[in-house]
Amino acid sequence: MLLAILALPSIASAAANVPLIPNVDLKIGGGTGSPEDTSTAVQLLLMLTVLSVAPAILLLTTCFTRIVVVLSFVRNALGTQQMPPNQVLVGLALFMTFFIMSPTLAQVNEKAVQPFIAGKVTQEQALTAAAIPMKEFMAKQTRQKDLALFLQYTKAEQPKSVQDIPLTALVPAYVISELKTAFQIGFMIFIPFLVIDMIVSSILMGMGMMMLPPVMISLPFKILLFIMVDGWYLVVKSLLLSF
């Protein structure tokens, strides 16, 4: 305590020699109110909005949903809890999404991004051109029953082509179609591991070892089976062929 009191003068003198933090003024407004300034502000606001919803766009308009759900089913079927970690599954799903979507993204870049950068089309025209390849991809994976559900709810006219389908109806229809497909694949993945659990449980009950959790015995056998059949290769191959 005495040392702290004696050190106060030196601390005060050192603080006096420290330069003050410069003031920072933040001004909102100050524009001329011209239509050009207003248009720029609106474009900036729209750009920030698109960036904020970019993760949702990635999840709902690409093949990411099906891939990450199937990979989660694989981990749950194995019963390995958090192995592989979520970061690994999401990273693998992202790279597979980029791989599968590369032809579609190339069309978006060719028909929308590059003309917009070159100044040949406006922002609205670029967005319209970018939506066409995405609609074609999603329409191929969407069930007619799911799409008709949302079209009938909005009482929209029957679209004559894929380009005429509104995104407000196509995106949710595509998502529920992807979820159904992913759950179908997950069900097929669960069957062999369920058989192993049943066999191990029956053997333990027959031996009178009811206090021993069957999961502890079946887990190594499930991992061994998954390795012997090259499970990750088969899962990824099935996902690629499903598109």
PAGU-235747 format. One record per atom (N, C-alpha, C): residue in one letter; x, y, z. Coordinates in steps of 0.001 Angstrom, whole numbers, padded with zeros to 6 digits, always signed. Example, Ala and Ser with C-alpha at 12.3 -4.5 7.8 and 13.67 -1.06 7.14 Angstrom:
<recs>
A+013190-005690+007800 A+012300-004500+007800 A+013200-003300+007800 S+012850-002250+007080 S+013670-001060+007140 S+012900+000030+007870 
</recs>
This chain:
<recs>
M+000836-001206+000000 M+000000+000000+000000 M+000866+001248+000000 L+001948+001228+000826 L+002856+002365+000892 L+003569+002576-000432 L+003964+001459-001080 L+004635+001573-002368 L+003712+002169-003418 A+002456+001816-003364 A+001504+002351-004330 A+001327+003840-004156 I+001293+004307-002883 I+001129+005740-002629 I+002351+006504-003105 L+003541+005940-002880 L+004773+006607-003306 L+004892+006658-004822 A+004293+005690-005501 A+004397+005627-006959 A+003395+006509-007654 L+002428+007074-006948 L+001399+007895-007588 L+001975+009109-008309 P+002931+009868-007733 P+003461+011022-008465 P+004114+010653-009784 S+004860+009544-009805 S+005511+009139-011052 S+004499+008712-012089 I+003421+008051-011652 I+002383+007631-012591 I+001675+008844-013166 A+001429+009857-012303 A+000747+011065-012778 A+001603+011816-013773 S+002919+011906-013511 S+003793+012608-014450 S+003902+011875-015768 A+003909+010528-015723 A+003964+009758-016966 A+002691+009925-017761 A+001559+009982-017058 A+000289+010167-017765 A+000197+011537-018398 A+000855+012536-017768 A+000817+013878-018325 A+001600+013972-019620 N+002639+013135-019770 N+003447+013166-020977 N+002835+012376-022119 V+001809+011554-021857 V+001175+010756-022912 V+000335+011678-023778 P+000491+011646-025110 P-000310+012512-025970 P-001778+012131-025906 L-002623+013142-025981 L-004056+012913-025938 L-004535+012234-027215 I-005593+011428-027075 I-006183+010759-028234 I-006893+011794-029088 P-006602+011839-030371 P-007245+012859-031224 P-008742+012634-031305 N-009458+013732-031448 N-010909+013660-031583 N-011287+013137-032960 V-012315+012344-032978 V-012835+011803-034226 V-014277+012254-034373 D-014549+012994-035422 D-015900+013493-035683 D-016564+012623-036731 L-017758+012146-036428 L-018541+011327-037351 L-019792+012096-037716 K-019918+012432-038977 K-021043+013210-039451 K-021973+012335-040278 I-023247+012450-040030 I-024271+011737-040797 I-025002+012768-041636 G-025020+012522-042928 G-025651+013490-043821 G-024587+014329-044483 G-024901+015573-044749 G-023952+016446-045406 G-023997+016382-046911 G-024907+015566-047453 G-025023+015461-048894 G-025756+016648-049472 T-025717+016725-050788 T-026382+017823-051477 T-027859+017573-051683 G-028274+016329-051443 G-029685+016009-051658 G-030036+015776-053105 S-029027+015637-053959 S-029283+015411-055379 S-029717+013978-055618 P-030364+013700-056747 P-030771+012315-057044 P-029593+011354-057122 E-028419+011862-057548 E-027253+010981-057643 E-026818+010493-056265 D-026806+011442-055280 D-026434+011036-053918 D-027445+010067-053334 T-028716+010311-053583 T-029754+009414-053071 T-029637+008032-053690 S-029364+007974-055002 S-029217+006681-055675 S-028019+005922-055130 T-026921+006614-054880 T-025729+005954-054332 T-026007+005404-052931 A-026721+006174-052120 A-027047+005714-050768 A-027948+004489-050801 V-028910+004489-051712 V-029807+003341-051828 V-029045+002109-052298 Q-028147+002274-053264 Q-027345+001149-053743 Q-026459+000593-052637 L-025877+001487-051833 L-025050+001026-050721 L-025873+000261-049695 L-027084+000747-049424 L-027964+000065-048490 L-028356-001308-049013 L-028652-001401-050303 L-029014-002690-050896 L-027829-003655-050867 M-026632-003132-051105 M-025449-003990-051081 M-025211-004554-049685 L-025353-003707-048658 L-025186-004182-047286 L-026257-005207-046919 T-027474-005003-047433 T-028548-005963-047166 T-028242-007314-047788 V-027748-007290-049031 V-027402-008545-049708 V-026280-009265-048975 L-025283-008520-048508 L-024182-009143-047777 L-024655-009756-046463 S-025631-009135-045822 S-026127-009657-044549 S-026922-010945-044728 V-027589-011094-045865 V-028385-012304-046109 V-027641-013293-047000 A-026360-013014-047288 A-025586-013925-048143 A-025516-015343-047588 P-025301-015536-046260 P-025310-016923-045756 P-026627-017645-046009 A-027746-016940-045846 A-029038-017577-046114 A-029185-017924-047592 I-028699-017039-048460 I-028754-017326-049900 I-027931-018562-050224 L-026740-018654-049615 L-025890-019826-049837 L-026568-021101-049358 L-027225-021037-048208 L-027854-022224-047639 L-029077-022669-048433 L-029861-021728-048904 L-031173-022053-049428 L-031242-022163-050945 T-030258-021673-051668 T-030329-021704-053129 T-029252-022575-053756 T-028480-023278-052945 T-027447-024171-053473 T-027673-025570-052902 C-026735-026453-053206 C-026837-027838-052749 C-026282-028023-051341 F-025969-026932-050649 F-025369-027029-049322 F-026282-027741-048341 T-027582-027469-048429 T-028528-028035-047459 T-028507-029557-047488 R-028620-030130-048675 R-028629-031593-048783 R-027323-032190-048277 I-026207-031593-048632 I-024904-032163-048279 I-024685-032145-046773 V-024948-031010-046136 V-024659-030919-044698 V-025627-031780-043895 V-026868-031936-044342 V-027816-032798-043625 V-027387-034253-043729 V-026973-034687-044917 V-026535-036078-045093 V-025285-036361-044276 L-024336-035437-044274 L-023126-035641-043477 L-023443-035701-041982 S-024420-034929-041554 S-024839-035009-040144 S-025488-036349-039844 F-026259-036872-040789 F-026848-038201-040616 F-025765-039267-040495 V-024710-039140-041274 V-023620-040119-041210 V-022996-040122-039823 R-022740-038939-039279 R-022134-038865-037942 R-023074-039423-036880 N-024367-039112-036979 N-025312-039631-035989 N-025466-041140-036102 A-025435-041666-037336 A-025555-043111-037512 A-024352-043836-036932 L-023167-043252-037077 L-021980-043864-036491 L-022005-043784-034971 G-022650-042747-034435 G-022700-042584-032990 G-021405-042074-032407 T-020650-041311-033203 T-019351-040802-032737 T-019463-039439-032072 Q-020665-039022-031708 Q-020902-037759-031025 Q-020407-036592-031871 Q-019296-035980-031498 Q-018774-034791-032183 Q-017585-035094-033087 M-017492-036297-033576 M-016421-036661-034492 M-017036-037179-035791 P-016721-036542-036921 P-015892-035346-037117 P-016561-034098-036546 P-015768-033077-036207 P-016354-031847-035641 P-017239-031124-036643 N-018062-030227-036134 N-018952-029466-037003 N-018181-028644-038027 Q-017019-028099-037626 Q-016232-027296-038559 Q-015793-028112-039766 V-015445-029382-039525 V-014999-030237-040627 V-016170-030545-041564 L-017316-030884-040986 L-018478-031210-041822 L-018938-029999-042635 V-019004-028840-041987 V-019433-027633-042699 V-018415-027247-043767 G-017119-027367-043454 G-016092-027054-044450 G-016161-027982-045644 L-016327-029283-045397 L-016467-030232-046498 L-017715-029940-047319 A-018814-029611-046641 A-020053-029282-047352 A-019880-028034-048213 L-019150-027044-047714 L-018929-025815-048485 L-018112-026091-049743 F-017022-026834-049604 F-016192-027107-050772 F-016917-027997-051780 M-017708-028949-051301 M-018508-029746-052227 M-019571-028894-052912 T-020109-027928-052177 T-021091-027019-052775 T-020459-026210-053896 F-019259-025666-053658 F-018575-024909-054699 F-018253-025796-055901 F-017896-027051-055636 F-017562-027967-056729 F-018792-028286-057578 I-019904-028588-056922 I-021120-028948-057657 I-021725-027736-058354 M-021655-026582-057700 M-022272-025378-058247 M-021366-024631-059214 S-020164-025114-059470 S-019229-024378-060330 S-019776-024127-061732 P-020450-025078-062410 P-021018-024729-063725 P-022076-023636-063648 T-022926-023697-062624 T-023962-022669-062467 T-023349-021321-062134 L-022368-021322-061234 L-021710-020065-060878 L-020936-019486-062056 A-020405-020353-062913 A-019714-019859-064110 A-020691-019152-065052 Q-021899-019683-065170 Q-022909-019019-065997 Q-023315-017677-065394 V-023451-017638-064072 V-023786-016370-063413 V-022694-015342-063653 N-021438-015774-063561 N-020328-014855-063788 N-020287-014363-065229 E-020584-015266-066164 E-020512-014899-067583 E-021670-014010-068014 K-022865-014317-067531 K-024053-013608-068010 K-024421-012389-067179 A-023935-012302-065941 A-024367-011212-065065 A-023209-010407-064501 V-022243-011081-063884 V-021195-010354-063161 V-020284-009586-064112 Q-019746-010292-065109 Q-018815-009631-066032 Q-019468-008514-066840 P-020676-008700-067402 P-021324-007557-068081 P-021589-006380-067153 F-021922-006648-065885 F-022166-005559-064946 F-020875-004811-064630 I-019761-005549-064466 I-018485-004895-064202 I-018049-004055-065396 A-018333-004574-066607 A-017959-003833-067814 A-018884-002656-068100 G-019957-002530-067335 G-020875-001423-067533 G-021845-001619-068675 K-022008-002861-069146 K-022898-003127-070269 K-024354-003271-069829 V-024577-003626-068575 V-025935-003817-068071 V-026062-003075-066748 T-027285-002802-066385 T-027538-002156-065105 T-027569-003195-063990 Q-027714-002709-062761 Q-027751-003620-061618 Q-028981-004509-061660 E-030129-003963-062025 E-031355-004752-062102 E-031248-005814-063189 Q-030689-005453-064333 Q-030519-006422-065415 Q-029543-007525-065015 A-028501-007153-064271 A-027541-008163-063827 A-028186-009141-062850 L-028994-008636-061926 L-029673-009520-060981 L-030650-010448-061693 T-031349-009929-062690 T-032274-010764-063446 T-031534-011856-064214 A-030394-011484-064816 A-029608-012474-065557 A-028989-013505-064630 A-028594-013085-063420 A-027999-014029-062466 A-029028-015006-061925 A-030281-014602-061860 A-031316-015475-061310 A-031668-016620-062252 I-031439-016442-063557 I-031846-017476-064521 I-031083-018786-064315 P-029731-018808-064256 P-029045-020091-064013 P-029397-020706-062655 M-029575-019860-061630 M-029941-020386-060320 M-031329-021020-060357 K-032263-020405-061077 K-033600-020984-061207 K-033554-022322-061922 E-032737-022405-062969 E-032634-023670-063717 E-032074-024779-062838 F-031078-024454-062012 F-030521-025469-061119 F-031537-025909-060081 M-032205-024949-059447 M-033153-025297-058400 M-034368-026024-058957 A-034814-025649-060157 A-035999-026288-060748 A-035748-027765-061034 K-034497-028128-061393 K-034188-029534-061667 K-034279-030393-060412 Q-034031-029805-059257 Q-034028-030548-058000 Q-035320-030389-057209 T-036267-029630-057732 T-037508-029353-057008 T-038621-030250-057515 R-039363-030827-056602 R-040506-031659-056975 R-041681-030772-057385 Q-042413-031231-058374 Q-043552-030456-058866 Q-044603-030270-057768 K-044758-031276-056924 K-045737-031186-055845 K-045386-030062-054875 D-044108-029942-054539 D-043678-028892-053618 D-043831-027511-054244 L-043480-027391-055517 L-043611-026106-056190 L-045072-025704-056341 A-045917-026679-056655 A-047344-026379-056815 A-047959-025912-055498 L-047450-026399-054388 L-047972-025982-053080 L-047861-024477-052895 F-046696-023924-053177 F-046483-022489-052968 F-047137-021655-054069 L-047187-022195-055285 L-047850-021451-056355 L-049350-021366-056100 Q-049943-022447-055616 Q-051367-022426-055320 Q-051682-021533-054125 Y-050777-021481-053161 Y-051017-020644-051992 Y-051039-019169-052374 T-050154-018769-053261 T-050119-017376-053707 T-051096-017104-054849 K-051790-018166-055307 K-052748-018031-056404 K-052095-017436-057651 A-050846-017865-057895 A-050113-017394-059064 A-050477-018242-060276 E-050304-017666-061437 E-050585-018387-062673 E-049521-019458-062914 Q-049932-020475-063634 Q-049000-021555-063940 Q-047871-021032-064818 P-046627-021115-064377 P-045516-020569-065177 P-045319-021375-066456 K-045022-020654-067534 K-044805-021305-068825 K-043386-021843-068972 S-042440-021269-068252 S-041051-021711-068309 S-040424-021540-066935 V-039195-022015-066826 V-038495-021916-065548 V-038258-020459-065172 Q-037977-019622-066167 Q-037712-018213-065890 Q-038926-017495-065321 D-040116-018024-065590 D-041335-017373-065100 D-041678-017738-063661 I-040966-018694-063081 I-041252-019093-061700 I-040712-018034-060751 P-041527-017484-059882 P-041016-016479-058929 P-040110-017126-057887 L-039060-016405-057522 L-038128-016924-056523 L-038789-017105-055165 T-039795-016299-054864 T-040491-016423-053580 T-041184-017771-053435 A-041523-018406-054537 A-042142-019730-054496 A-041125-020841-054758 L-040137-020554-055601 L-039178-021590-055981 L-038225-021926-054841 V-037751-020921-054112 V-036756-021165-053063 V-037309-022052-051936 P-038474-021744-051337 P-038971-022651-050286 P-039329-024030-050812 A-039840-024101-052050 A-040132-025416-052630 A-038849-026216-052823 Y-037800-025542-053249 Y-036511-026217-053424 Y-035962-026706-052090 V-036119-025916-051037 V-035578-026285-049728 V-036265-027536-049182 I-037596-027582-049234 I-038276-028762-048687 I-038028-029993-049556 S-037803-029797-050857 S-037431-030928-051707 S-036050-031448-051335 E-035124-030527-051054 E-033788-030931-050645 E-033811-031649-049298 L-034624-031169-048380 L-034720-031830-047078 L-035280-033240-047219 K-036281-033421-048052 K-036847-034760-048245 K-035814-035705-048847 T-035087-035224-049856 T-034049-036059-050466 T-032955-036397-049466 A-032541-035416-048667 A-031497-035658-047675 A-031951-036669-046624 F-033210-036602-046210 F-033717-037563-045226 F-033843-038955-045829 Q-034152-039049-047096 Q-034187-040362-047749 Q-032800-040991-047778 I-031799-040186-048125 I-030426-040701-048127 I-029999-041061-046704 G-030362-040219-045730 G-030017-040512-044343 G-030643-041795-043837 F-031877-042087-044261 F-032529-043337-043860 F-031759-044546-044382 M-031310-044480-045628 M-030540-045588-046196 M-029196-045749-045488 I-028633-044654-045010 I-027362-044739-044299 I-027547-045367-042915 F-028673-045102-042282 F-028914-045582-040925 F-029115-047097-040865 I-029640-047703-041918 I-030046-049117-041866 I-028904-050052-041473 P-027734-050047-042158 P-026681-051008-041756 P-026178-050796-040339 F-026099-049571-039885 F-025633-049316-038520 F-026687-049738-037496 L-027960-049609-037861 L-029027-050070-036977 L-028984-051589-036820 V-028662-052285-037908 V-028556-053748-037850 V-027425-054155-036894 I-026305-053449-036954 I-025185-053757-036051 I-025593-053531-034601 D-026293-052440-034329 D-026751-052177-032960 D-027678-053278-032465 M-028589-053753-033312 M-029518-054806-032922 M-028793-056117-032649 I-027812-056441-033499 I-027066-057693-033307 I-026271-057652-032007 V-025590-056550-031780 V-024789-056428-030554 V-025685-056449-029322 S-026823-055758-029388 S-027740-055747-028252 S-028284-057142-027965 S-028619-057899-029013 S-029133-059260-028818 S-028073-060175-028204 I-026824-060029-028652 I-025744-060869-028116 I-025509-060554-026630 L-025518-059283-026282 L-025297-058913-024888 L-026429-059397-023988 M-027657-059323-024483 M-028778-059820-023690 M-028703-061329-023539 G-028281-062023-024600 G-028154-063472-024512 G-027073-063902-023541 M-026032-063076-023398 M-024948-063391-022471 M-025257-062890-021060 G-026403-062232-020882 G-026772-061742-019568 G-026048-060476-019155 M-025417-059801-020108 M-024670-058580-019796 M-025568-057374-020072 M-026639-057255-019299 M-027616-056196-019532 M-027139-054846-019030 M-026195-054823-018108 M-025721-053567-017564 M-024694-052891-018464 L-024170-053615-019436 L-023172-053051-020344 L-023881-052334-021487 P-023630-051042-021705 P-024298-050315-022800 P-023910-050907-024158 P-024882-051258-024991 P-024552-051817-026315 P-023775-050857-027192 V-023932-049536-026968 V-023240-048552-027816 V-021724-048676-027663 M-021254-048992-026461 M-019815-049113-026240 M-019221-050256-027054 I-019995-051323-027276 I-019494-052474-028020 I-019713-052290-029520 S-020851-051712-029893 S-021169-051606-031316 S-020398-050488-032017 L-019971-049465-031279 L-019278-048338-031910 L-018013-048761-032646 P-017112-049546-032050 P-015920-049959-032815 P-016270-050774-034054 F-017293-051617-033965 F-017674-052416-035132 F-018259-051537-036242 K-019029-050513-035860 K-019584-049606-036871 K-018481-048807-037554 I-017505-048369-036769 I-016389-047638-037363 I-015581-048551-038277 L-015364-049811-037834 L-014626-050774-038657 L-015357-051045-039963 L-016682-051227-039898 L-017464-051448-041117 L-017387-050243-042040 F-017473-049060-041474 F-017434-047836-042279 F-016088-047688-042971 I-015022-048083-042298 I-013691-048001-042909 I-013523-049057-043992 M-014009-050274-043725 M-013817-051367-044683 M-014532-051113-046000 V-015697-050500-045949 V-016439-050230-047183 V-016083-048872-047780 D-015101-048177-047177 D-014706-046835-047636 D-015924-045918-047633 G-016466-045732-046431 G-017741-045058-046288 G-017777-043629-046787 W-016735-042848-046474 W-016754-041444-046900 W-016753-041333-048414 Y-016022-042218-049060 Y-016019-042221-050530 Y-017409-042516-051071 L-018081-043512-050500 L-019408-043879-050973 L-020425-042778-050705 V-020331-042142-049540 V-021278-041071-049209 V-021100-039889-050153 V-019852-039470-050339 V-019593-038327-051226 V-019964-038671-052666 K-019669-039884-053101 K-020036-040293-054454 K-021545-040282-054644 S-022274-040770-053642 S-023740-040767-053743 S-024286-039338-053786 L-023694-038431-053026 L-024126-037040-053060 L-023860-036411-054416 L-022692-036676-054988 L-022389-036107-056291 L-023320-036645-057371 L-023590-037947-057317 L-024480-038532-058318 L-025927-038090-058137 S-026291-037687-056929 S-027673-037268-056697 S-028014-035946-057380 F-026985-035199-057795 F-027209-033950-058507 F-027028-034121-060005 
</recs>
